[in-house]
Amino acid sequence: MKQTQPGSSDPVIQQLHNSSNNGNAETNRLLLTEAQAATALGVSRRTLFSLRREGKIPFVRIGKCIRYSVEALRDWITSQNENPKPNLPQ
């Protein structure tokens, strides 16, 4: 997965990295569109669609619209972290 630094100029990426409330409406958004969520996660919309269809990523349905909670995405990313295996002596 693509890694982006917290200082990125992309407001969607910054939104996932910023946990503080700085008064900017763009970074205070609670829900992301599919395109925004895919960009923030560094995956294609097709990959995001597949993850949603397979029940592997949390989403919110509002009427016919699909949205992704910033907080739920943060939690999901944390749950996906794999612990590297320790280096074993050879």
N, C-alpha and C positions, 0 to 999 in steps of 0.2 A: 504494500500500500504506500502511496506517495506521502512523504512526510513534509509538512510545511512548518516553518518557524512561526512562533507567536507574533513576530513583527511583520508578518506578511501584509502586503497592501490590499489584498482581497478582503472586503468586508465580511463575506460569508465565513472565510477561514478564521478571521479575527473573532467572529462571533463565537465559534466553538472554543477558542482559546481564552477568551475573556470571561471571567466569572464575576467581574465587578460591574456595577451599574454606573455608566459614565454619562447618562442622559442622552445618548445618541439613539434615535429611534431605530436606525438600521441594526445596531448591535444589541438592542433590547428585544428584538423579535423573538417570540417564543416558539414559533413554528416555521419550518422551512419548506419551500416547494420541493418537488422531486428534483428539479434541475439544481437548485441551491444545495440540497443535501448531497447529491452526487458530486458536485464540485467540492464541497467541504470535505467529503470523504476521499476524494481523489479517485473515484470510480466512475464508470460510464452509467448513463441512465438505465441502460439495459441490465447491467449488473445489479444496480439498486432495485430494479423491478423484480429480478430473479430472487434476490434476497428477501424482498417483501412477500412474493408469491409463495416462497418456501417457508415462510414464517420465521425467518432467521433474524429479522431486524424489526424493531418496533416502529409503528406508524399510527397516525390518527386519521380517521375518515370523518370529514365534515361535509355532509351531503354527498356529492359525487367527487369531491376534492380529496386528494391524498396529501397529507402533510406529515412532516417529521419533526418531533420535539427535539429542540437543541439539548435539553437536559437528558432525555432518553437516549439520544445519540452518544452523548458523553459517557453515560453509564454502559451502553452497549460496547463502545470502544474499549472501555476499561475491562469489561468481561471477556473481550476477545484477545487480550494480551496473553501471549504465551510465554511462560517462564523458560528461559534458555536452560538447557541441560548443563550441569556443571562440567568443567573440564576434568576428565578423569586421567589419572597418571597412566602412561603407557608402559 
